[in-house]
Amino acid sequence: MKPKVFILYAPGNNCHHETAKAFEMAGAQPQIVHLTDDLIARKKSMSDCDILAIPGGFAFGDHLAAGRIFALDLVFRLKEALMEVREKKILIIGICNGFQVLVNTGLLPGTKDIGQPTAILDRNASAVFESRWVTLTIEKSPCIWTRGLAGQTVHIPVAHGEGRLRLSPEFSDELTVFRYDHSAYPRNPNGSPANRAGICDPSGRILGLMPHPERAIYPWNNTDDGLNILKQGVHAVAG
């Protein structure tokens, strides 16, 4: 059986189809699940999957702040379902806007309870939307999504206006999964301290990153580095 991937869609997301295709190519069975029509309406259960993916885009127009309204719905209308996902040890990945959602829910860095965020993804230091290819280094970490890939570099695009990751002083650097390969702009496109581009929770099951691996899946379109990351998660579930 192929692992089942739920790709959560909220109004304004625009990377859900690309994410579904990427997971299909990675060997999974993706399904786009609507936040409102499916989950809040209780037509589907968020935990009825092997992997939960929150894609990029501009959920609810990024009103209030990027990913904030999506996160509020998860915390205040679907908290029990979200807790069940965590208790079942379901793998989660949040890409760009999805990373912003995970940070706003408190699932990342994941050192406090759901609904207690301890980090922010602030406005880019350049104060403009950044869309470019970047090179990342994969750090040694407990992250399941990068198991066996530590020390490698990958080439993946970014596209965001709020990606400057600001963490509390208590953050453990061993949870850093990806770093931009240079501290200077534009190679660090948002000015994130310590060049952090992605982090995981202490269990290694929840990954958030600003770059878009689903946009780096074809060798003829520069690279398939992003597909290799998604494959790691799928293979970890498939066994």
DRENDO-1510 file (C-alpha; in Angstrom, 1 decimal, always signed):
<recs>
REC; n; res; u; v; w
REC; 1; MET; +0.0; +0.0; +0.0 .
REC; 2; LYS; +1.3; +3.5; -0.8 .
REC; 3; PRO; +1.4; +5.9; +2.1 .
REC; 4; LYS; -1.6; +8.2; +2.2 .
REC; 5; VAL; -0.8; +11.9; +2.2 .
REC; 6; PHE; -3.4; +14.5; +3.1 .
REC; 7; ILE; -2.6; +17.9; +1.6 .
REC; 8; LEU; -4.5; +20.5; +3.6 .
REC; 9; TYR; -6.0; +23.2; +1.4 .
REC; 10; ALA; -7.4; +26.6; +2.7 .
REC; 11; PRO; -8.6; +29.4; +0.5 .
REC; 12; GLY; -5.6; +31.2; -0.9 .
REC; 13; ASN; -3.2; +28.3; -1.1 .
REC; 14; ASN; -1.8; +27.9; -4.5 .
REC; 15; CYS; +0.8; +25.1; -4.3 .
REC; 16; HIS; -1.5; +22.2; -3.4 .
REC; 17; HIS; -1.6; +20.6; -6.9 .
REC; 18; GLU; +2.2; +20.8; -7.3 .
REC; 19; THR; +2.6; +19.3; -3.8 .
REC; 20; ALA; +0.2; +16.5; -4.7 .
REC; 21; LYS; +2.2; +15.8; -7.9 .
REC; 22; ALA; +5.5; +15.8; -6.0 .
REC; 23; PHE; +4.2; +13.3; -3.4 .
REC; 24; GLU; +2.8; +11.1; -6.2 .
REC; 25; MET; +6.2; +11.0; -7.8 .
REC; 26; ALA; +7.7; +10.3; -4.4 .
REC; 27; GLY; +5.7; +7.1; -4.2 .
REC; 28; ALA; +2.7; +8.2; -2.1 .
REC; 29; GLN; -1.0; +8.5; -2.6 .
REC; 30; PRO; -1.9; +12.2; -2.2 .
REC; 31; GLN; -5.3; +13.6; -1.6 .
REC; 32; ILE; -6.2; +17.3; -1.3 .
REC; 33; VAL; -8.3; +17.8; +1.8 .
REC; 34; HIS; -10.2; +21.1; +2.3 .
REC; 35; LEU; -9.8; +22.8; +5.7 .
REC; 36; THR; -13.4; +24.0; +5.7 .
REC; 37; ASP; -15.4; +21.7; +3.5 .
REC; 38; ASP; -13.8; +18.5; +4.7 .
REC; 39; LEU; -12.2; +19.0; +8.1 .
REC; 40; ILE; -14.2; +21.7; +9.9 .
REC; 41; ALA; -17.4; +20.1; +8.4 .
REC; 42; ARG; -16.3; +16.8; +9.9 .
REC; 43; LYS; -16.5; +14.9; +6.6 .
REC; 44; LYS; -13.0; +13.7; +7.0 .
REC; 45; SER; -10.6; +13.1; +9.9 .
REC; 46; MET; -7.2; +14.8; +9.8 .
REC; 47; SER; -5.5; +11.8; +11.3 .
REC; 48; ASP; -6.8; +9.4; +8.7 .
REC; 49; CYS; -3.5; +9.6; +6.8 .
REC; 50; ASP; +0.2; +8.6; +7.0 .
REC; 51; ILE; +1.6; +12.0; +6.2 .
REC; 52; LEU; +0.1; +15.5; +6.6 .
REC; 53; ALA; +1.3; +18.2; +4.3 .
REC; 54; ILE; +0.5; +21.9; +4.5 .
REC; 55; PRO; +1.4; +23.5; +1.2 .
REC; 56; GLY; +2.6; +27.0; +0.2 .
REC; 57; GLY; +0.5; +29.9; -1.0 .
REC; 58; PHE; -1.3; +32.7; +0.8 .
REC; 59; ALA; -3.9; +31.0; +3.0 .
REC; 60; PHE; -6.8; +33.4; +3.7 .
REC; 61; GLY; -4.8; +36.1; +1.9 .
REC; 62; ASP; -2.2; +36.1; +4.7 .
REC; 63; HIS; -4.5; +38.6; +6.6 .
REC; 64; LEU; -3.3; +39.4; +10.1 .
REC; 65; ALA; +0.0; +37.7; +9.3 .
REC; 66; ALA; +1.2; +34.9; +7.0 .
REC; 67; GLY; -0.5; +31.6; +8.0 .
REC; 68; ARG; -2.2; +33.1; +11.1 .
REC; 69; ILE; -5.8; +32.5; +10.2 .
REC; 70; PHE; -5.2; +29.0; +9.0 .
REC; 71; ALA; -3.4; +28.3; +12.3 .
REC; 72; LEU; -6.2; +29.8; +14.3 .
REC; 73; ASP; -8.7; +27.4; +12.7 .
REC; 74; LEU; -6.4; +24.5; +13.5 .
REC; 75; VAL; -5.9; +25.5; +17.1 .
REC; 76; PHE; -9.4; +26.6; +18.0 .
REC; 77; ARG; -11.6; +24.6; +15.7 .
REC; 78; LEU; -9.6; +21.4; +15.2 .
REC; 79; LYS; -7.4; +21.2; +18.2 .
REC; 80; GLU; -8.5; +17.7; +19.2 .
REC; 81; ALA; -7.9; +16.4; +15.6 .
REC; 82; LEU; -4.5; +18.1; +15.6 .
REC; 83; MET; -3.6; +16.5; +18.9 .
REC; 84; GLU; -4.6; +13.2; +17.5 .
REC; 85; VAL; -2.3; +13.6; +14.6 .
REC; 86; ARG; +0.6; +14.3; +16.9 .
REC; 87; GLU; -0.3; +11.4; +19.3 .
REC; 88; LYS; -0.5; +9.0; +16.3 .
REC; 89; LYS; +3.0; +10.2; +15.3 .
REC; 90; ILE; +1.9; +11.1; +11.8 .
REC; 91; LEU; +4.7; +12.8; +9.8 .
REC; 92; ILE; +4.0; +16.5; +9.0 .
REC; 93; ILE; +5.6; +18.8; +6.6 .
REC; 94; GLY; +4.9; +22.5; +6.2 .
REC; 95; ILE; +6.2; +24.3; +3.1 .
REC; 96; CYS; +6.5; +28.1; +3.0 .
REC; 97; ASN; +3.0; +29.2; +4.1 .
REC; 98; GLY; +2.7; +25.8; +5.6 .
REC; 99; PHE; +5.8; +26.4; +7.7 .
REC; 100; GLN; +4.2; +29.7; +8.8 .
REC; 101; VAL; +1.1; +27.8; +9.8 .
REC; 102; LEU; +3.1; +25.3; +11.9 .
REC; 103; VAL; +5.0; +28.0; +13.7 .
REC; 104; ASN; +1.7; +29.8; +14.5 .
REC; 105; THR; +0.2; +26.7; +15.9 .
REC; 106; GLY; +3.2; +26.0; +18.1 .
REC; 107; LEU; +3.8; +22.6; +16.4 .
REC; 108; LEU; +7.2; +24.1; +15.5 .
REC; 109; PRO; +9.6; +24.3; +17.2 .
REC; 110; GLY; +7.3; +22.1; +19.2 .
REC; 111; THR; +8.7; +22.7; +22.7 .
REC; 112; LYS; +5.4; +24.0; +24.0 .
REC; 113; ASP; +1.7; +22.9; +23.8 .
REC; 114; ILE; -0.4; +23.4; +20.7 .
REC; 115; GLY; -1.6; +27.0; +20.6 .
REC; 116; GLN; +1.6; +28.4; +22.3 .
REC; 117; PRO; +3.9; +29.6; +19.6 .
REC; 118; THR; +7.5; +30.3; +20.6 .
REC; 119; ALA; +8.8; +31.6; +17.2 .
REC; 120; ILE; +7.9; +33.9; +14.4 .
REC; 121; LEU; +8.5; +34.0; +10.7 .
REC; 122; ASP; +9.0; +37.8; +10.3 .
REC; 123; ARG; +9.0; +40.1; +7.3 .
REC; 124; ASN; +12.1; +39.6; +5.1 .
REC; 125; ALA; +15.0; +41.8; +6.0 .
REC; 126; SER; +14.9; +43.1; +2.4 .
REC; 127; ALA; +11.2; +44.2; +3.0 .
REC; 128; VAL; +10.3; +42.8; -0.4 .
REC; 129; PHE; +8.9; +39.5; -1.7 .
REC; 130; GLU; +11.8; +37.2; -2.6 .
REC; 131; SER; +11.6; +34.7; -5.4 .
REC; 132; ARG; +14.8; +33.0; -6.4 .
REC; 133; TRP; +16.8; +29.7; -6.3 .
REC; 134; VAL; +18.9; +29.1; -3.2 .
REC; 135; THR; +21.4; +26.6; -2.1 .
REC; 136; LEU; +20.8; +24.8; +1.2 .
REC; 137; THR; +23.0; +22.7; +3.3 .
REC; 138; ILE; +21.4; +19.8; +5.2 .
REC; 139; GLU; +22.4; +19.7; +8.8 .
REC; 140; LYS; +22.7; +16.7; +11.1 .
REC; 141; SER; +19.5; +16.6; +13.0 .
REC; 142; PRO; +16.8; +14.1; +14.2 .
REC; 143; CYS; +14.6; +15.0; +11.2 .
REC; 144; ILE; +13.1; +11.9; +9.6 .
REC; 145; TRP; +12.7; +13.8; +6.3 .
REC; 146; THR; +16.4; +14.2; +5.8 .
REC; 147; ARG; +17.6; +10.9; +7.3 .
REC; 148; GLY; +20.9; +9.9; +5.6 .
REC; 149; LEU; +21.2; +13.3; +3.8 .
REC; 150; ALA; +23.2; +15.3; +6.3 .
REC; 151; GLY; +26.2; +17.1; +4.7 .
REC; 152; GLN; +24.6; +17.3; +1.3 .
REC; 153; THR; +23.7; +20.6; -0.5 .
REC; 154; VAL; +20.4; +21.0; -2.4 .
REC; 155; HIS; +19.2; +23.6; -4.8 .
REC; 156; ILE; +15.6; +24.7; -4.2 .
REC; 157; PRO; +13.6; +27.9; -4.9 .
REC; 158; VAL; +12.0; +30.3; -2.4 .
REC; 159; ALA; +9.1; +32.6; -2.9 .
REC; 160; HIS; +7.9; +34.5; +0.2 .
REC; 161; GLY; +7.6; +37.8; +1.9 .
REC; 162; GLU; +7.8; +36.7; +5.5 .
REC; 163; GLY; +10.5; +34.1; +6.0 .
REC; 164; ARG; +12.9; +35.5; +8.5 .
REC; 165; LEU; +12.9; +32.9; +11.2 .
REC; 166; ARG; +13.2; +34.3; +14.7 .
REC; 167; LEU; +13.5; +31.8; +17.5 .
REC; 168; SER; +13.7; +32.0; +21.3 .
REC; 169; PRO; +17.1; +31.8; +23.0 .
REC; 170; GLU; +16.1; +28.4; +24.3 .
REC; 171; PHE; +16.0; +26.9; +20.8 .
REC; 172; SER; +18.3; +23.9; +20.4 .
REC; 173; ASP; +20.4; +24.3; +17.3 .
REC; 174; GLU; +20.3; +20.5; +16.8 .
REC; 175; LEU; +16.7; +21.0; +15.5 .
REC; 176; THR; +18.0; +23.1; +12.5 .
REC; 177; VAL; +17.5; +21.0; +9.4 .
REC; 178; PHE; +18.4; +23.3; +6.5 .
REC; 179; ARG; +20.6; +26.4; +6.3 .
REC; 180; TYR; +21.1; +28.8; +3.5 .
REC; 181; ASP; +24.7; +28.4; +2.3 .
REC; 182; HIS; +25.7; +32.0; +3.0 .
REC; 183; SER; +24.7; +34.7; +5.5 .
REC; 184; ALA; +24.7; +37.5; +3.0 .
REC; 185; TYR; +21.8; +38.6; +0.9 .
REC; 186; PRO; +20.6; +37.3; -1.6 .
REC; 187; ARG; +21.9; +33.8; -0.8 .
REC; 188; ASN; +20.2; +34.2; +2.6 .
REC; 189; PRO; +17.1; +35.8; +1.0 .
REC; 190; ASN; +15.2; +36.8; +4.1 .
REC; 191; GLY; +17.9; +37.5; +6.6 .
REC; 192; SER; +17.2; +34.6; +8.9 .
REC; 193; PRO; +19.6; +34.5; +11.9 .
REC; 194; ALA; +22.2; +31.6; +11.6 .
REC; 195; ASN; +21.0; +31.2; +8.0 .
REC; 196; ARG; +18.2; +28.8; +9.1 .
REC; 197; ALA; +15.9; +27.8; +6.3 .
REC; 198; GLY; +14.1; +24.9; +8.0 .
REC; 199; ILE; +13.7; +23.3; +11.4 .
REC; 200; CYS; +12.1; +20.2; +12.9 .
REC; 201; ASP; +10.4; +19.4; +16.2 .
REC; 202; PRO; +12.3; +17.3; +18.9 .
REC; 203; SER; +10.8; +14.0; +17.6 .
REC; 204; GLY; +12.0; +14.7; +14.0 .
REC; 205; ARG; +8.6; +13.9; +12.6 .
REC; 206; ILE; +7.5; +17.5; +12.0 .
REC; 207; LEU; +9.4; +19.6; +9.4 .
REC; 208; GLY; +9.0; +23.1; +8.3 .
REC; 209; LEU; +11.0; +24.9; +5.6 .
REC; 210; MET; +10.6; +28.1; +3.6 .
REC; 211; PRO; +12.0; +26.8; +0.3 .
REC; 212; HIS; +9.7; +24.8; -2.0 .
REC; 213; PRO; +10.8; +21.2; -2.6 .
REC; 214; GLU; +7.7; +20.6; -4.7 .
REC; 215; ARG; +9.1; +23.0; -7.2 .
REC; 216; ALA; +12.3; +21.1; -7.6 .
REC; 217; ILE; +11.2; +17.7; -8.8 .
REC; 218; TYR; +12.2; +17.6; -12.5 .
REC; 219; PRO; +15.9; +17.3; -13.6 .
REC; 220; TRP; +15.0; +19.2; -16.8 .
REC; 221; ASN; +13.8; +22.1; -14.6 .
REC; 222; ASN; +17.1; +22.7; -12.9 .
REC; 223; THR; +17.0; +19.9; -10.3 .
REC; 224; ASP; +15.1; +17.1; -8.6 .
REC; 225; ASP; +16.7; +17.9; -5.2 .
REC; 226; GLY; +13.3; +18.6; -3.6 .
REC; 227; LEU; +11.8; +15.3; -4.7 .
REC; 228; ASN; +14.6; +13.4; -2.8 .
REC; 229; ILE; +13.5; +15.1; +0.4 .
REC; 230; LEU; +9.9; +14.1; +0.0 .
REC; 231; LYS; +11.0; +10.6; -0.9 .
REC; 232; GLN; +12.7; +10.3; +2.5 .
REC; 233; GLY; +9.5; +11.0; +4.3 .
REC; 234; VAL; +7.5; +8.6; +2.1 .
REC; 235; HIS; +10.1; +5.8; +2.5 .
REC; 236; ALA; +10.1; +6.3; +6.3 .
REC; 237; VAL; +6.4; +5.6; +6.4 .
REC; 238; ALA; +6.4; +2.9; +3.8 .
REC; 239; GLY; +9.2; +1.0; +5.7 .
</recs>
